[in-house]
């Protein structure tokens, strides 16, 4: 990481992003906003969670939802 603040790095990255890149970034930022409204400020120094284990659990959940959606779509005659 450079000496620039996180805010400066995000703003600098925005210059080169467009279209779907911005849509993806907006979804991530909105997720952080929702989390902040529910749980407060995201502070890694004081967050006791094991982020690797949390991420793995979330990915497993996401895979279940994607597979379920594909099964549902196939049962309804949709293409995979």
Phi and psi restraints in degrees (value plus and minus 20) as a CYANA .aco file:
   2 UNK   PHI    -102.5   -62.5
   2 UNK   PSI    -198.9  -158.9
   3 UNK   PHI     -94.6   -54.6
   3 UNK   PSI     -28.4    11.6
   4 UNK   PHI     -92.1   -52.1
   4 UNK   PSI     130.4   170.4
   5 UNK   PHI     -89.9   -49.9
   5 UNK   PSI     142.9   182.9
   6 UNK   PHI     -78.9   -38.9
   6 UNK   PSI     -61.7   -21.7
   7 UNK   PHI     -80.5   -40.5
   7 UNK   PSI     -63.8   -23.8
   8 UNK   PHI     -84.3   -44.3
   8 UNK   PSI     -59.8   -19.8
   9 UNK   PHI     -86.2   -46.2
   9 UNK   PSI     -60.4   -20.4
  10 UNK   PHI     -85.1   -45.1
  10 UNK   PSI     -66.7   -26.7
  11 UNK   PHI     -82.3   -42.3
  11 UNK   PSI     -58.5   -18.5
  12 UNK   PHI     -85.7   -45.7
  12 UNK   PSI     -58.0   -18.0
  13 UNK   PHI     -87.8   -47.8
  13 UNK   PSI     -51.1   -11.1
  14 UNK   PHI     -80.8   -40.8
  14 UNK   PSI     -49.0    -9.0
  15 UNK   PHI     -78.3   -38.3
  15 UNK   PSI     -57.2   -17.2
  16 UNK   PHI    -113.5   -73.5
  16 UNK   PSI     -22.7    17.3
  17 UNK   PHI    -118.4   -78.4
  17 UNK   PSI     131.8   171.8
  18 UNK   PHI    -177.9  -137.9
  18 UNK   PSI     146.8   186.8
  19 UNK   PHI      34.0    74.0
  19 UNK   PSI    -145.4  -105.4
  20 UNK   PHI     -84.8   -44.8
  20 UNK   PSI     -49.8    -9.8
  21 UNK   PHI     -76.6   -36.6
  21 UNK   PSI     -65.4   -25.4
  22 UNK   PHI     -89.0   -49.0
  22 UNK   PSI     -55.0   -15.0
  23 UNK   PHI     -82.0   -42.0
  23 UNK   PSI     -64.5   -24.5
  24 UNK   PHI     -84.3   -44.3
  24 UNK   PSI     -66.5   -26.5
  25 UNK   PHI     -81.9   -41.9
  25 UNK   PSI     -59.1   -19.1
  26 UNK   PHI     -82.9   -42.9
  26 UNK   PSI     -61.0   -21.0
  27 UNK   PHI     -82.4   -42.4
  27 UNK   PSI     -61.5   -21.5
  28 UNK   PHI     -84.5   -44.5
  28 UNK   PSI     -66.9   -26.9
  29 UNK   PHI     -82.4   -42.4
  29 UNK   PSI     -60.6   -20.6
  30 UNK   PHI     -85.8   -45.8
  30 UNK   PSI     -55.7   -15.7
  31 UNK   PHI     -83.6   -43.6
  31 UNK   PSI     -61.4   -21.4
  32 UNK   PHI     -84.0   -44.0
  32 UNK   PSI     -59.5   -19.5
  33 UNK   PHI     -82.9   -42.9
  33 UNK   PSI     -64.1   -24.1
  34 UNK   PHI     -82.3   -42.3
  34 UNK   PSI     -64.0   -24.0
  35 UNK   PHI     -81.2   -41.2
  35 UNK   PSI     -61.4   -21.4
  36 UNK   PHI     -84.0   -44.0
  36 UNK   PSI     -59.5   -19.5
  37 UNK   PHI     -85.4   -45.4
  37 UNK   PSI     -54.0   -14.0
  38 UNK   PHI    -107.2   -67.2
  38 UNK   PSI     -66.1   -26.1
  39 UNK   PHI    -128.7   -88.7
  39 UNK   PSI     -29.8    10.2
  40 UNK   PHI      73.6   113.6
  40 UNK   PSI    -192.7  -152.7
  41 UNK   PHI     -81.5   -41.5
  41 UNK   PSI     117.1   157.1
  42 UNK   PHI     -99.0   -59.0
  42 UNK   PSI      90.4   130.4
  43 UNK   PHI    -148.9  -108.9
  43 UNK   PSI      79.6   119.6
  44 UNK   PHI     -81.5   -41.5
  44 UNK   PSI     -50.4   -10.4
  45 UNK   PHI     -85.5   -45.5
  45 UNK   PSI     -45.1    -5.1
  46 UNK   PHI    -138.7   -98.7
  46 UNK   PSI      -9.2    30.8
  47 UNK   PHI    -116.5   -76.5
  47 UNK   PSI      93.5   133.5
  48 UNK   PHI    -100.3   -60.3
  48 UNK   PSI     -24.3    15.7
  49 UNK   PHI     -86.5   -46.5
  49 UNK   PSI     129.7   169.7
  50 UNK   PHI    -105.5   -65.5
  50 UNK   PSI      80.4   120.4
  51 UNK   PHI     -81.9   -41.9
  51 UNK   PSI     -53.4   -13.4
  52 UNK   PHI     -85.5   -45.5
  52 UNK   PSI     -65.6   -25.6
  53 UNK   PHI     -85.9   -45.9
  53 UNK   PSI     -60.2   -20.2
  54 UNK   PHI     -81.1   -41.1
  54 UNK   PSI     -64.5   -24.5
  55 UNK   PHI     -83.8   -43.8
  55 UNK   PSI     -63.0   -23.0
  56 UNK   PHI     -81.4   -41.4
  56 UNK   PSI     -62.7   -22.7
  57 UNK   PHI     -83.1   -43.1
  57 UNK   PSI     -60.5   -20.5
  58 UNK   PHI     -86.8   -46.8
  58 UNK   PSI     -60.3   -20.3
  59 UNK   PHI     -84.9   -44.9
  59 UNK   PSI     -61.8   -21.8
  60 UNK   PHI     -79.2   -39.2
  60 UNK   PSI     -65.2   -25.2
  61 UNK   PHI     -80.3   -40.3
  61 UNK   PSI     -64.2   -24.2
  62 UNK   PHI     -81.3   -41.3
  62 UNK   PSI     -60.1   -20.1
  63 UNK   PHI     -82.7   -42.7
  63 UNK   PSI     -58.9   -18.9
  64 UNK   PHI     -81.2   -41.2
  64 UNK   PSI     -66.9   -26.9
  65 UNK   PHI     -85.4   -45.4
  65 UNK   PSI     -60.1   -20.1
  66 UNK   PHI     -85.8   -45.8
  66 UNK   PSI     -64.9   -24.9
  67 UNK   PHI     -82.9   -42.9
  67 UNK   PSI     -62.0   -22.0
  68 UNK   PHI     -82.7   -42.7
  68 UNK   PSI     -60.7   -20.7
  69 UNK   PHI     -84.1   -44.1
  69 UNK   PSI     -60.4   -20.4
  70 UNK   PHI     -85.7   -45.7
  70 UNK   PSI     -60.9   -20.9
  71 UNK   PHI     -82.8   -42.8
  71 UNK   PSI     -66.4   -26.4
  72 UNK   PHI     -79.9   -39.9
  72 UNK   PSI     -64.9   -24.9
  73 UNK   PHI     -82.2   -42.2
  73 UNK   PSI     -63.2   -23.2
  74 UNK   PHI     -83.7   -43.7
  74 UNK   PSI     -59.6   -19.6
  75 UNK   PHI     -87.3   -47.3
  75 UNK   PSI     -46.9    -6.9
  76 UNK   PHI    -110.6   -70.6
  76 UNK   PSI     -13.8    26.2
  77 UNK   PHI      65.7   105.7
  77 UNK   PSI      -8.6    31.4
  78 UNK   PHI    -100.3   -60.3
  78 UNK   PSI     141.5   181.5
  79 UNK   PHI     -98.6   -58.6
  79 UNK   PSI     132.1   172.1
